[in-house]
Amino acid sequence: MRVLLLVLFVAGCTVGPKYEKPAAELPEQWKESAPRFADDGRWWRIYEDAQLEKAVEEALAGNGDLLIAAARVDEARALLGEASSFFWPTVDAQAAASRQQISTRTANTFPAFQREYSNHRATLNVSYELDLFGRLRSNAAAARAELEGSEASREAVRLALAAQVAKSYFALRSLDEQVALTRKTVALREEALGLQRKRLQGGVISEFDLRQLEAEAAVVRAQLPPLEREREREEVALSILLGRSPKQVFEGTVAVRQSFEEKPGPPAVPSGLPSELLLRRADLVEAERVLAAANARIGVARAEMFPSISLTAFLGSESAALSNLFSGGAAATWQIAAGVTQPIFAGGRLQARTEAAEARERAALAQYQQAIRTAFGEVRTALIAQSRARESYEAESAREAALSQTLRLARLRYENGVASQLDVLDAERGLLAAQIARVDALRAHRAAVADLFRALGG
């Protein structure tokens, strides 16, 4: 009884360190307002763009990186199943047949002794390892933490993918608007050139003036091919993000909303969100689970220095003739055994494994702490980028409005003979630059919103 109580007491012990989630010094709340979280995690609906929602859903269904992350979750789940299987006995069946001849030179031979004989054996074997020092429990705990880390990694990939799709989508929309503005300006320049050629024929302007106007028109035409090239490149990149087939990437197009002259939406609000919410971010959960797994691996390494006890048993029958193996002519055979293995000398290998596991835990702790710092830095950067992008948009919009009036006045002055055509062209050039800058500021604001949701963990 005392031996049994001692075994039960030792079986409840583990030699690995107890894991506690590291504490982190966090700010009490955000320094600025943060957008409201989407109830179902589909934060991209804040843009109110049906084409964007379709694009994100397509990416979540077919993107290669997300499929890889999902496969790694399945792998981790299978590895946890393998680690948990060691808590149960192993049962297997074994059959063997042999034909043997005994040498006449050994002491085991006697006159008239049959030197050649056959042997057939069938047994049912059971083996079980007592987890006295928690090696199996620590191994299962590490596998469970790694599964949770893989699941968090999948969510991190999902969130980053949605943010990247949103940014690429709005970059494509921005380029569409820039191309449209440039084409409109080119058409106006070509129309003006046609009029000036007639004026040259009538002797109203000189050839020098006409060539200057042609050069100005060529400058605007030269802006169009790079914009179209960037648009095609962005569309290809977005097609790859969506997980489309090679044929679709090469030949297909991405449907985007054709709506220009939009403005940034109002920021959504509540201020003073507790900063502990950020610790739920998927990549931080993954880093913390990696740390927990590394801690459990120390227990596995330390347990290898202690005795291991294995229980084995078999039950079967043995016969000289195969036909009698499962009949009355066979002899029953069985065994119950216990074995203890205590490492004594391994050249320092076990101690080295423990030290390596402890070093991996220290590295995982440093990575977790660094991930927290990076996460809060990303949130602050995204908040600043969002507010500064809105300021840029407002400034560029005011600039565009002022240059629109400048162009209107320049045309009036030109029609009344007070200014030259080059003054009109200068005003058109400035207005086009302001319009493109306003469109790009709107894109930057939308990208900053996507970065903020990604930084906040969705």
Buried (B, 14 or more C-beta within 10 A) or exposed (E): EEEEEEEEEBBEEBBBBEBEEEEBEEEEBBEBBBBEBBEEBBBBBBBEBEBBBEBBBBBBEBBEBBBEBBEBBEEBBEBBEEBBEBEEEEEEEEEEEEEEEEEEEEEEEEEEEEEEEEBBBBBEBBBBBBBBBBBBBBBBBBBBBBBBBBBBBBBBBBBBBBBBBBBBBBBBBBBBBBBBBBBEBBEBBEEBBEEBBEBBEEEEBEEEBBEBBBEBBEEBBEBBEEBBEBBEEBBBBBBBBBBBEEEBBEEBEBEBBEEEEEEBEEBEEEEEBEBEBBBEBBBBBBBBBBBBBBBBBBBBBBBBBBEBBEBBBBBBBBBBEBEBBEEEEBEEEEEEEEEEEEEEEEEEEBEEBBEEBBEBBEEBBEBBBEBBEBBBEBBBBBBBBBBBBBEBBBBBBEBBEEBBEBBEBBBEBBEEEEBBBBBBBBBBBBBBBBBBBBBBBBBBBBBBBBBBBBBBBB
